[in-house]
Structure formats: structure tokens, C-alpha cells
Amino acid sequence: MSQKLQAIRGMEDVLPDASPLWEKLEDACRDVFRQYGYVYVRTPIVEFTPLFVRSIGEVTDIVGKEMYTFPDRNGESLTLRPEATAGIVRAAIEHNYLYNGPMRVWTAGPMFRYEKPQKGRQREFYQYGFEGPDVDAEQIVMLGRLWRALGIGPVSLHVNSIGDASDRKAHREKLVAYFTKHEGELDEDSKKRLHANPLRILDSKNPAMQAMIDAAPKLADDLGEPAAKHFEALKALLRDAGLAFTVNPRLVRGMDYYNRTVFEWVSDRIGAQSTIAGGGRYDGLFEQLGGKPTPATGFGMGMERVLLVMQAHEITAKAEPDVFVVHSGEAASREAWKLAEWLRDQGRTVVMGNGGSFKSQMKKADASGARYAAILGDDEVSAGQVSLKPLRKDEPQARVTREAFLARLAP
């Protein structure tokens, strides 16, 4: 007997009973994003490895520990995308897509990171990614609108400014000096970051280091005038939109390409892995990848984590057809086929019974979640009618014409 095959650890199936809730989230996303003028773009799942090393940063955890990287048959190093921004920026540069001005785009699909699977974050995880021109506040407000559309509030907004490159350089020197004095209190990951990327130490979740990190120099104290003015303007726009927020001086995000604004939306309904969306500005990334200097901002939204929040709010969804067609007999089967196609022509969702006794088919009709059963037997075929049976209302079965049946289907 051959060995039973299983999915790779951290790469999960989305089965039919779970997919309606995914579709509910996806439909809400498309509706809200369309309101803000964003259009869909699709980039490859696999890219040349240097794209992510140059954009995300060679000393980040993502590049250093988590990427799925492998050589192809030509010896080129390829990587399964760990995030969406780098691929979108690469595509915009390669196809000269900014020739006619800034673009507002979104994408959705699987991302890959080799890390311990955890609640809401698998090794293959699904994410919405958004990239646009200088619209920090707009993207944050757009996400707030999405949470309201989904009915999952309250979700907390955290914002920070990590300044411009010159601001971070000055602050870096202070952080290195401070953490060097406390090197004995740093864990191994933080010791590696001390000289390579000390700003990332601020994002450590090690409980033994929290008091020491809280006392570290604050980047807000080293912001230059341009970055400070930008952050004040951002906060003013958020207040104008009626959004409450918390300024979190330890919020830095995990990619090297960010500058100035960084933000996260956090839910208290899903435990420790509580960030459901996050992003910020990356004004230098286009130039870093060979393009012209371009102001830009974007974010990623983890679909699995948002779904967990929806479930915590007891939001459900089912794939429920309008009609389940029950039939018996050769003539009735042919009429049932034609009826089903006619109803689909009218925009209705129809499931065909596969024969068998009326009793067994009616059980399947009820289990399908359909609103109505359309029953066809010899008597209905002879009369040119359909027996309509409401499955979700306490109403009697009635024999009607096709047209009358369709009229009864109206909400």
C-alpha cells in the first residue's frame, strides 16, 4: 500500500465549509478598495532572490531566517515571495507603469515564510497588499472603513514615525551606545541586531527585556523638522476622519525599506499574534530597486488573522444556493436539466439533485441550505409546471409555472 500523502506542515487546505467566510472577507475588501480607486494587480509568486535581499534588508529576520530560497535548473537563486511590496515595485519599474503618474494598486495571494506555524500565521499565508502614492492617512482610514464593513470593531490603531534616513542614523548611534551598556541583558537575536539593525531591538517581544527597552532613547526625540511636520499632519488627518489612535514609539515594522510613517491595526480578540494589518511609507524603495525617486506607501493585511477576528465576533457565512432541483424519471431528469440552466440564465444559483428517491433528494436539498426545492416528476412534466417547496419558511408546497417560480425566488 502506498504511503498516504499529506499537506506540508504550515501549508493548510481551505475546505468547502470554510471557504464562504473567506469569500465574505474578499467581497468586502473588493467593495471598499474600489471606493478608494484602487485597481488589482497580480505579480509572480516566485522572484529572483536579490529583489528581496535589496528591498527587505539582508540582516532582517525575513531574509536571514524565513525565506524559501532555492536554485533553479540554471543555477539562478529564486525565492517564494515573503511579502508583496517588492514585487509590485519591481513590476512598476520594469513596465514603466508610473509614466502616466502615481498608481493605486492592490494584490492578494499566498506569501511564504519558513517559521514555526502559529495561530493566524502559517508558512503559506494569504495576504492583501496595497501600494499607492503619498496617501498614508488614506490607506489607514480605508482599513478603518473595512473593519466597520466587516463588523469587527473595535480594532486599535497604532502609529509611529521612524523619520528619514538622516534621523535614523543619528538615533542609531544613541541606540548602539545604550544597548551596548546593557549588552548583558540582550538575548541572542538582539545581540546580532545590535550593530546590524539596532532599531529592530525595540520590536523584541522578550518579556525579560521590556523594562530595559522601554528606557531606551526614543526616535521621536531625533526626528528632523520635515519628518516631524509630516507626522503631525498625518495625525491631524486621522483625527479629522474620526479615528482614535495610539502613538507607539516602539513600532518600527520588520522591513528596512520603511521611512517616516509606520502603522499597525491590532485586535485584542486573537491572542498574542494580534496585528491584523500593518505598513507604512517607503519613499526610497523605487530608487533602491533601480527606479526614479517615488513617494509611496503601502501595507499588508493577513487574511487568516482577520478571519480569526471575524470568527471571534461570531460572524459566519454559508454557501447557500437559491434552488435545489429534485427530479425522478427520465423525462423529468431532462426537464430538470433545462430548468436548472434556465434559472442560471436568470442569475440564480442552482444545485442539481443526482437522482434517487424523492425522500433522499429532499434530505440533500435541506442539507444544502437552499431556499427552495424545485420538484419535477411525471405529473409536473405533463402539466408543464414545477412543484415549489419552501425549505426555510413554513409555507405549503405549490405547483406553479416556471415564470411564477422565478417570481417567488425574488428576495
Buried (B, 14 or more C-beta within 10 A) or exposed (E): EEEEEEEEEBEBEEEEEEEBBBEBBBEBBBEBBEEBEBEEBEBEBBBEBEBBBBBBBEBBBBBBEBBBBEEEEEEEEBBBBBBBBBBBBBBBBEEEBBEEEBBBBBBBBBBBBBBEBEEBBBBBBBBBBBBBBBBBBBBBBBBBBBBEBBEBEEBBBBBBBBBBEEBBEBBBEBBBEBBEEBEEBBEEBBEBBBEEBBBBBBBBEBEEBEEBBEEBBBBBEBBEEEBBEBBEEBBEBBEEEEBEBEEBBBBBBBBBBBBBBBBBBBBEBBEEBBBBBBBBBBBBBBEBBEBEEBBBBBBBBBBBBBBBBBBBBEBEBEEEBBBBBBBBBEBBBEBBBEBBEBBEEEEBEBBBBEBEEBEEBBEBBBEBBBBBBBBBBEEBBEEEBBBBBBBEEEEEEBBBEBEEBBEBBEE
